[in-house]
Amino acid sequence: MKAIKYIGILFIAIFISSCKDNSSNDIASVYQCPMKCEAEKTFDKPGSCSVCNMDLQPIAIELNDEPISEEISETSIFNLDSKWHTEEGETILLEDLKGKTLVMVMIYTTCKAACPRLVADMRNIEKQIPNNKDLRYVLVSIDPVNDTPERLKAFAIENQMDAEHWTFLQGTESTVREFANVLAVKYKQISPLDFSHSNIISVFNDKGELMHQQEGLGVDNKETVSTILELVK
């Protein structure tokens, strides 16, 4: 998908210098009876076996046989370090949503045309997905000037989207533009309270990697729902 390709290109330069080689594991030395009088028992210091009195022999053991990587992939939106204000007045990073499947859309609350239909599409998707604590629906405002946390909170209540699994985000003009570019969402302000914009709903896995995009208003969301169900099962 174009968006995935875009994200990869965007972050390759950022992370190329931070790549780590995990091919070698730590090695530690311990001591063991050559006759294995006490089976596989090892000692952390040299000495003699209490059974046969032979000198203990050093052996090497490998640590971290299966290291667990906490690195974020190059294509993850969690690489973005921008700060966002939620409708609850909290300040978060996108990385704070790590571990959750994310269904994201960009709207603005004064929109009278496309955004109400995008909101309806989001709610339609929500109705088809069983409640899941690891799933979050996120609406990002493309109008950070007017969509304050207080306005977003009121909008959430008005549209019955005030439950915990709904999150509204206010950024700055630059962070909103950056995020829109990552999602391949195009928008342009055409009056103080009005924007023209793309209509895209995006699904990310719990690592912040784009898995699916739905473009259009009132379109068949079967594939979107299927993708979400597969991610949260």
Phi and psi restraints in degrees (value plus and minus 20) as a CYANA .aco file:
   2 LYS   PHI     -80.1   -40.1
   2 LYS   PSI     -61.8   -21.8
   3 ALA   PHI     -84.1   -44.1
   3 ALA   PSI     -61.5   -21.5
   4 ILE   PHI     -81.6   -41.6
   4 ILE   PSI     -64.9   -24.9
   5 LYS   PHI     -80.5   -40.5
   5 LYS   PSI     -60.3   -20.3
   6 TYR   PHI     -84.5   -44.5
   6 TYR   PSI     -65.8   -25.8
   7 ILE   PHI     -81.1   -41.1
   7 ILE   PSI     -62.0   -22.0
   8 GLY   PHI     -80.6   -40.6
   8 GLY   PSI     -65.3   -25.3
   9 ILE   PHI     -83.3   -43.3
   9 ILE   PSI     -59.5   -19.5
  10 LEU   PHI     -83.3   -43.3
  10 LEU   PSI     -57.4   -17.4
  11 PHE   PHI    -124.8   -84.8
  11 PHE   PSI     -25.0    15.0
  12 ILE   PHI     -78.2   -38.2
  12 ILE   PSI     -65.1   -25.1
  13 ALA   PHI     -84.8   -44.8
  13 ALA   PSI     -53.4   -13.4
  14 ILE   PHI     -90.1   -50.1
  14 ILE   PSI     -59.5   -19.5
  15 PHE   PHI    -120.3   -80.3
  15 PHE   PSI     -25.3    14.7
  16 ILE   PHI     -82.7   -42.7
  16 ILE   PSI     -51.2   -11.2
  17 SER   PHI    -103.6   -63.6
  17 SER   PSI     -31.3     8.7
  18 SER   PHI    -125.0   -85.0
  18 SER   PSI     -16.3    23.7
  19 CYS   PHI     -84.2   -44.2
  19 CYS   PSI     119.8   159.8
  20 LYS   PHI    -138.5   -98.5
  20 LYS   PSI     125.9   165.9
  21 ASP   PHI    -109.7   -69.7
  21 ASP   PSI      91.6   131.6
  22 ASN   PHI    -120.9   -80.9
  22 ASN   PSI      -4.9    35.1
  23 SER   PHI     -93.1   -53.1
  23 SER   PSI     -44.6    -4.6
  24 SER   PHI    -126.1   -86.1
  24 SER   PSI     115.1   155.1
  25 ASN   PHI    -121.5   -81.5
  25 ASN   PSI     140.8   180.8
  26 ASP   PHI     -89.0   -49.0
  26 ASP   PSI     122.8   162.8
  27 ILE   PHI    -136.3   -96.3
  27 ILE   PSI     115.1   155.1
  28 ALA   PHI    -146.5  -106.5
  28 ALA   PSI     129.6   169.6
  29 SER   PHI    -125.4   -85.4
  29 SER   PSI     115.2   155.2
  30 VAL   PHI    -154.9  -114.9
  30 VAL   PSI     158.0   198.0
  31 TYR   PHI    -143.6  -103.6
  31 TYR   PSI     128.9   168.9
  32 GLN   PHI    -170.4  -130.4
  32 GLN   PSI     126.2   166.2
  33 CYS   PHI     -84.8   -44.8
  33 CYS   PSI     109.5   149.5
  34 PRO   PHI     -83.7   -43.7
  34 PRO   PSI     -42.4    -2.4
  35 MET   PHI    -112.2   -72.2
  35 MET   PSI     -25.9    14.1
  36 LYS   PHI      32.3    72.3
  36 LYS   PSI      29.0    69.0
  37 CYS   PHI     -82.3   -42.3
  37 CYS   PSI     -48.2    -8.2
  38 GLU   PHI    -135.1   -95.1
  38 GLU   PSI      21.5    61.5
  39 ALA   PHI      38.7    78.7
  39 ALA   PSI    -145.8  -105.8
  40 GLU   PHI    -115.3   -75.3
  40 GLU   PSI      -7.3    32.7
  41 LYS   PHI     -80.9   -40.9
  41 LYS   PSI     116.1   156.1
  42 THR   PHI    -141.8  -101.8
  42 THR   PSI     141.9   181.9
  43 PHE   PHI    -149.7  -109.7
  43 PHE   PSI     127.8   167.8
  44 ASP   PHI    -108.6   -68.6
  44 ASP   PSI     -21.6    18.4
  45 LYS   PHI    -153.3  -113.3
  45 LYS   PSI     132.9   172.9
  46 PRO   PHI     -88.1   -48.1
  46 PRO   PSI     141.3   181.3
  47 GLY   PHI     146.4   186.4
  47 GLY   PSI    -175.9  -135.9
  48 SER   PHI    -144.9  -104.9
  48 SER   PSI     134.8   174.8
  49 CYS   PHI     -90.2   -50.2
  49 CYS   PSI     112.3   152.3
  50 SER   PHI     -91.6   -51.6
  50 SER   PSI     -30.5     9.5
  51 VAL   PHI    -119.9   -79.9
  51 VAL   PSI     -74.4   -34.4
  52 CYS   PHI    -125.0   -85.0
  52 CYS   PSI     -25.3    14.7
  53 ASN   PHI      45.4    85.4
  53 ASN   PSI     -10.9    29.1
  54 MET   PHI     -94.3   -54.3
  54 MET   PSI     131.3   171.3
  55 ASP   PHI     -84.1   -44.1
  55 ASP   PSI     116.5   156.5
  56 LEU   PHI     -86.9   -46.9
  56 LEU   PSI     122.8   162.8
  57 GLN   PHI    -128.5   -88.5
  57 GLN   PSI     118.0   158.0
  58 PRO   PHI     -89.9   -49.9
  58 PRO   PSI     119.6   159.6
  59 ILE   PHI    -152.2  -112.2
  59 ILE   PSI     135.3   175.3
  60 ALA   PHI    -124.0   -84.0
  60 ALA   PSI     116.1   156.1
  61 ILE   PHI    -140.5  -100.5
  61 ILE   PSI     129.7   169.7
  62 GLU   PHI    -118.1   -78.1
  62 GLU   PSI     108.4   148.4
  63 LEU   PHI    -116.5   -76.5
  63 LEU   PSI     141.5   181.5
  64 ASN   PHI      35.4    75.4
  64 ASN   PSI      30.7    70.7
  65 ASP   PHI     -76.4   -36.4
  65 ASP   PSI     -57.7   -17.7
  66 GLU   PHI    -149.6  -109.6
  66 GLU   PSI      54.8    94.8
  67 PRO   PHI     -81.7   -41.7
  67 PRO   PSI     119.5   159.5
  68 ILE   PHI    -114.4   -74.4
  68 ILE   PSI      99.2   139.2
  69 SER   PHI    -105.0   -65.0
  69 SER   PSI     109.8   149.8
  70 GLU   PHI    -125.5   -85.5
  70 GLU   PSI     -10.4    29.6
  71 GLU   PHI     -89.1   -49.1
  71 GLU   PSI     129.0   169.0
  72 ILE   PHI    -114.1   -74.1
  72 ILE   PSI     115.6   155.6
  73 SER   PHI     -88.8   -48.8
  73 SER   PSI     141.9   181.9
  74 GLU   PHI     -82.8   -42.8
  74 GLU   PSI     -43.6    -3.6
  75 THR   PHI    -116.3   -76.3
  75 THR   PSI     -12.9    27.1
  76 SER   PHI    -103.2   -63.2
  76 SER   PSI     120.5   160.5
  77 ILE   PHI     -91.5   -51.5
  77 ILE   PSI     -32.2     7.8
  78 PHE   PHI     -91.8   -51.8
  78 PHE   PSI     -27.7    12.3
  79 ASN   PHI     -91.7   -51.7
  79 ASN   PSI     -41.2    -1.2
  80 LEU   PHI     -90.1   -50.1
  80 LEU   PSI     108.6   148.6
  81 ASP   PHI    -122.6   -82.6
  81 ASP   PSI      -3.9    36.1
  82 SER   PHI     -91.6   -51.6
  82 SER   PSI     132.1   172.1
  83 LYS   PHI    -121.1   -81.1
  83 LYS   PSI     125.5   165.5
  84 TRP   PHI    -152.1  -112.1
  84 TRP   PSI     128.5   168.5
  85 HIS   PHI    -123.5   -83.5
  85 HIS   PSI     111.2   151.2
  86 THR   PHI    -108.4   -68.4
  86 THR   PSI     151.4   191.4
  87 GLU   PHI     -87.4   -47.4
  87 GLU   PSI     -33.1     6.9
  88 GLU   PHI    -112.4   -72.4
  88 GLU   PSI     -17.7    22.3
  89 GLY   PHI      64.3   104.3
  89 GLY   PSI     -10.3    29.7
  90 GLU   PHI    -106.9   -66.9
  90 GLU   PSI     133.5   173.5
  91 THR   PHI    -127.8   -87.8
  91 THR   PSI     105.2   145.2
  92 ILE   PHI    -154.5  -114.5
  92 ILE   PSI     143.9   183.9
  93 LEU   PHI    -122.7   -82.7
  93 LEU   PSI     136.3   176.3
  94 LEU   PHI     -79.0   -39.0
  94 LEU   PSI     -51.6   -11.6
  95 GLU   PHI     -82.4   -42.4
  95 GLU   PSI     -42.4    -2.4
  96 ASP   PHI     -85.7   -45.7
  96 ASP   PSI     -35.1     4.9
  97 LEU   PHI    -113.7   -73.7
  97 LEU   PSI     -14.5    25.5
  98 LYS   PHI     -78.8   -38.8
  98 LYS   PSI     119.4   159.4
  99 GLY   PHI      77.8   117.8
  99 GLY   PSI     -25.5    14.5
 100 LYS   PHI    -139.3   -99.3
 100 LYS   PSI     121.9   161.9
 101 THR   PHI     -90.7   -50.7
 101 THR   PSI     112.1   152.1
 102 LEU   PHI    -136.9   -96.9
 102 LEU   PSI     110.7   150.7
 103 VAL   PHI    -132.0   -92.0
 103 VAL   PSI      92.7   132.7
 104 MET   PHI    -142.9  -102.9
 104 MET   PSI     125.6   165.6
 105 VAL   PHI    -168.0  -128.0
 105 VAL   PSI     131.5   171.5
 106 MET   PHI    -128.8   -88.8
 106 MET   PSI     107.4   147.4
 107 ILE   PHI    -161.8  -121.8
 107 ILE   PSI    -199.4  -159.4
 108 TYR   PHI    -164.1  -124.1
 108 TYR   PSI     126.3   166.3
 109 THR   PHI     -95.7   -55.7
 109 THR   PSI     -39.0     1.0
 110 THR   PHI    -109.4   -69.4
 110 THR   PSI     -18.8    21.2
 111 CYS   PHI     -86.2   -46.2
 111 CYS   PSI     113.4   153.4
 112 LYS   PHI    -129.1   -89.1
 112 LYS   PSI     -22.7    17.3
 113 ALA   PHI    -134.3   -94.3
 113 ALA   PSI    -105.2   -65.2
 114 ALA   PHI     -94.7   -54.7
 114 ALA   PSI     -59.9   -19.9
 115 CYS   PHI     -81.3   -41.3
 115 CYS   PSI     -61.4   -21.4
 116 PRO   PHI     -78.2   -38.2
 116 PRO   PSI     -52.4   -12.4
 117 ARG   PHI     -95.5   -55.5
 117 ARG   PSI     -55.3   -15.3
 118 LEU   PHI     -84.7   -44.7
 118 LEU   PSI     -60.1   -20.1
 119 VAL   PHI     -82.1   -42.1
 119 VAL   PSI     -63.3   -23.3
 120 ALA   PHI     -82.5   -42.5
 120 ALA   PSI     -58.7   -18.7
 121 ASP   PHI     -83.8   -43.8
 121 ASP   PSI     -61.0   -21.0
 122 MET   PHI     -83.0   -43.0
 122 MET   PSI     -63.3   -23.3
 123 ARG   PHI     -88.0   -48.0
 123 ARG   PSI     -54.4   -14.4
 124 ASN   PHI     -84.1   -44.1
 124 ASN   PSI     -61.3   -21.3
 125 ILE   PHI     -83.5   -43.5
 125 ILE   PSI     -65.4   -25.4
 126 GLU   PHI     -77.6   -37.6
 126 GLU   PSI     -59.6   -19.6
 127 LYS   PHI     -84.0   -44.0
 127 LYS   PSI     -43.3    -3.3
 128 GLN   PHI    -113.1   -73.1
 128 GLN   PSI     -23.0    17.0
 129 ILE   PHI    -133.0   -93.0
 129 ILE   PSI     106.4   146.4
 130 PRO   PHI     -80.4   -40.4
 130 PRO   PSI     130.7   170.7
 131 ASN   PHI     -74.1   -34.1
 131 ASN   PSI     115.4   155.4
 132 ASN   PHI    -169.8  -129.8
 132 ASN   PSI     105.8   145.8
 133 LYS   PHI     -89.1   -49.1
 133 LYS   PSI     -35.6     4.4
 134 ASP   PHI    -120.9   -80.9
 134 ASP   PSI       1.2    41.2
 135 LEU   PHI    -144.4  -104.4
 135 LEU   PSI     113.3   153.3
 136 ARG   PHI    -153.9  -113.9
 136 ARG   PSI     114.1   154.1
 137 TYR   PHI    -119.4   -79.4
 137 TYR   PSI     103.0   143.0
 138 VAL   PHI    -142.6  -102.6
 138 VAL   PSI     105.8   145.8
 139 LEU   PHI    -133.1   -93.1
 139 LEU   PSI      98.8   138.8
 140 VAL   PHI    -124.4   -84.4
 140 VAL   PSI     104.8   144.8
 141 SER   PHI     -97.8   -57.8
 141 SER   PSI     115.9   155.9
 142 ILE   PHI    -113.7   -73.7
 142 ILE   PSI     -13.9    26.1
 143 ASP   PHI    -144.3  -104.3
 143 ASP   PSI      54.4    94.4
 144 PRO   PHI     -87.5   -47.5
 144 PRO   PSI     -37.1     2.9
 145 VAL   PHI     -92.0   -52.0
 145 VAL   PSI     -68.4   -28.4
 146 ASN   PHI    -113.0   -73.0
 146 ASN   PSI     -49.3    -9.3
 147 ASP   PHI    -107.3   -67.3
 147 ASP   PSI      55.0    95.0
 148 THR   PHI     -93.3   -53.3
 148 THR   PSI     145.8   185.8
 149 PRO   PHI     -74.4   -34.4
 149 PRO   PSI     -58.1   -18.1
 150 GLU   PHI     -85.7   -45.7
 150 GLU   PSI     -62.2   -22.2
 151 ARG   PHI     -86.3   -46.3
 151 ARG   PSI     -61.1   -21.1
 152 LEU   PHI     -84.6   -44.6
 152 LEU   PSI     -57.3   -17.3
 153 LYS   PHI     -84.1   -44.1
 153 LYS   PSI     -64.9   -24.9
 154 ALA   PHI     -82.7   -42.7
 154 ALA   PSI     -60.8   -20.8
 155 PHE   PHI     -82.7   -42.7
 155 PHE   PSI     -61.6   -21.6
 156 ALA   PHI     -81.1   -41.1
 156 ALA   PSI     -62.6   -22.6
 157 ILE   PHI     -87.9   -47.9
 157 ILE   PSI     -64.3   -24.3
 158 GLU   PHI     -78.5   -38.5
 158 GLU   PSI     -54.6   -14.6
 159 ASN   PHI    -122.5   -82.5
 159 ASN   PSI      -4.4    35.6
 160 GLN   PHI      32.5    72.5
 160 GLN   PSI      25.2    65.2
 161 MET   PHI    -145.4  -105.4
 161 MET   PSI      21.2    61.2
 162 ASP   PHI    -123.3   -83.3
 162 ASP   PSI     -13.0    27.0
 163 ALA   PHI     -94.2   -54.2
 163 ALA   PSI     148.5   188.5
 164 GLU   PHI     -82.0   -42.0
 164 GLU   PSI     -49.2    -9.2
 165 HIS   PHI    -101.9   -61.9
 165 HIS   PSI     -18.3    21.7
 166 TRP   PHI    -123.7   -83.7
 166 TRP   PSI     115.8   155.8
 167 THR   PHI    -156.2  -116.2
 167 THR   PSI     112.7   152.7
 168 PHE   PHI    -131.9   -91.9
 168 PHE   PSI     118.3   158.3
 169 LEU   PHI    -144.5  -104.5
 169 LEU   PSI     114.0   154.0
 170 GLN   PHI    -132.9   -92.9
 170 GLN   PSI     106.0   146.0
 171 GLY   PHI    -130.6   -90.6
 171 GLY   PSI    -168.4  -128.4
 172 THR   PHI    -135.1   -95.1
 172 THR   PSI     152.1   192.1
 173 GLU   PHI     -78.1   -38.1
 173 GLU   PSI     -59.2   -19.2
 174 SER   PHI     -93.9   -53.9
 174 SER   PSI     -61.0   -21.0
 175 THR   PHI     -91.4   -51.4
 175 THR   PSI     -53.8   -13.8
 176 VAL   PHI     -85.7   -45.7
 176 VAL   PSI     -62.4   -22.4
 177 ARG   PHI     -83.4   -43.4
 177 ARG   PSI     -62.5   -22.5
 178 GLU   PHI     -81.5   -41.5
 178 GLU   PSI     -65.3   -25.3
 179 PHE   PHI     -86.8   -46.8
 179 PHE   PSI     -59.3   -19.3
 180 ALA   PHI     -81.1   -41.1
 180 ALA   PSI     -59.0   -19.0
 181 ASN   PHI     -83.0   -43.0
 181 ASN   PSI     -59.7   -19.7
 182 VAL   PHI     -82.8   -42.8
 182 VAL   PSI     -59.0   -19.0
 183 LEU   PHI    -105.0   -65.0
 183 LEU   PSI     -20.8    19.2
 184 ALA   PHI      42.2    82.2
 184 ALA   PSI       8.4    48.4
 185 VAL   PHI    -110.9   -70.9
 185 VAL   PSI     107.5   147.5
 186 LYS   PHI    -124.1   -84.1
 186 LYS   PSI     117.3   157.3
 187 TYR   PHI    -170.1  -130.1
 187 TYR   PSI     136.0   176.0
 188 LYS   PHI    -169.3  -129.3
 188 LYS   PSI     111.7   151.7
 189 GLN   PHI     -97.5   -57.5
 189 GLN   PSI     106.3   146.3
 190 ILE   PHI    -133.5   -93.5
 190 ILE   PSI     -28.4    11.6
 191 SER   PHI    -183.0  -143.0
 191 SER   PSI     150.4   190.4
 192 PRO   PHI     -75.2   -35.2
 192 PRO   PSI     -48.8    -8.8
 193 LEU   PHI    -143.6  -103.6
 193 LEU   PSI      -0.2    39.8
 194 ASP   PHI    -161.5  -121.5
 194 ASP   PSI     120.6   160.6
 195 PHE   PHI    -152.9  -112.9
 195 PHE   PSI     128.6   168.6
 196 SER   PHI    -117.8   -77.8
 196 SER   PSI     124.1   164.1
 197 HIS   PHI    -181.4  -141.4
 197 HIS   PSI     141.6   181.6
 198 SER   PHI     -92.1   -52.1
 198 SER   PSI     137.8   177.8
 199 ASN   PHI    -139.7   -99.7
 199 ASN   PSI      68.8   108.8
 200 ILE   PHI    -149.9  -109.9
 200 ILE   PSI     110.3   150.3
 201 ILE   PHI    -127.8   -87.8
 201 ILE   PSI     107.7   147.7
 202 SER   PHI    -136.8   -96.8
 202 SER   PSI     123.4   163.4
 203 VAL   PHI    -137.1   -97.1
 203 VAL   PSI     107.0   147.0
 204 PHE   PHI    -137.3   -97.3
 204 PHE   PSI     125.7   165.7
 205 ASN   PHI     -98.8   -58.8
 205 ASN   PSI    -199.9  -159.9
 206 ASP   PHI     -90.3   -50.3
 206 ASP   PSI     -25.3    14.7
 207 LYS   PHI    -119.5   -79.5
 207 LYS   PSI     -16.6    23.4
 208 GLY   PHI      62.2   102.2
 208 GLY   PSI      -2.5    37.5
 209 GLU   PHI    -117.2   -77.2
 209 GLU   PSI     114.0   154.0
 210 LEU   PHI     -86.5   -46.5
 210 LEU   PSI     105.9   145.9
 211 MET   PHI    -131.7   -91.7
 211 MET   PSI     -46.4    -6.4
 212 HIS   PHI    -184.8  -144.8
 212 HIS   PSI     127.3   167.3
 213 GLN   PHI    -153.1  -113.1
 213 GLN   PSI     119.2   159.2
 214 GLN   PHI    -135.4   -95.4
 214 GLN   PSI     101.8   141.8
 215 GLU   PHI    -135.3   -95.3
 215 GLU   PSI     114.7   154.7
 216 GLY   PHI      97.6   137.6
 216 GLY   PSI     154.2   194.2
 217 LEU   PHI    -131.1   -91.1
 217 LEU   PSI     112.2   152.2
 218 GLY   PHI      43.4    83.4
 218 GLY   PSI       6.1    46.1
 219 VAL   PHI    -101.4   -61.4
 219 VAL   PSI     146.6   186.6
 220 ASP   PHI     -81.5   -41.5
 220 ASP   PSI     100.2   140.2
 221 ASN   PHI    -123.8   -83.8
 221 ASN   PSI      -1.1    38.9
 222 LYS   PHI     -77.1   -37.1
 222 LYS   PSI     -65.9   -25.9
 223 GLU   PHI     -88.3   -48.3
 223 GLU   PSI     -55.9   -15.9
 224 THR   PHI     -83.2   -43.2
 224 THR   PSI     -68.1   -28.1
 225 VAL   PHI     -82.3   -42.3
 225 VAL   PSI     -61.7   -21.7
 226 SER   PHI     -81.8   -41.8
 226 SER   PSI     -61.5   -21.5
 227 THR   PHI     -82.9   -42.9
 227 THR   PSI     -64.4   -24.4
 228 ILE   PHI     -83.5   -43.5
 228 ILE   PSI     -65.9   -25.9
 229 LEU   PHI     -80.2   -40.2
 229 LEU   PSI     -58.0   -18.0
 230 GLU   PHI     -86.9   -46.9
 230 GLU   PSI     -55.4   -15.4
 231 LEU   PHI     -95.5   -55.5
 231 LEU   PSI     -50.7   -10.7
 232 VAL   PHI    -119.5   -79.5
 232 VAL   PSI     -21.5    18.5
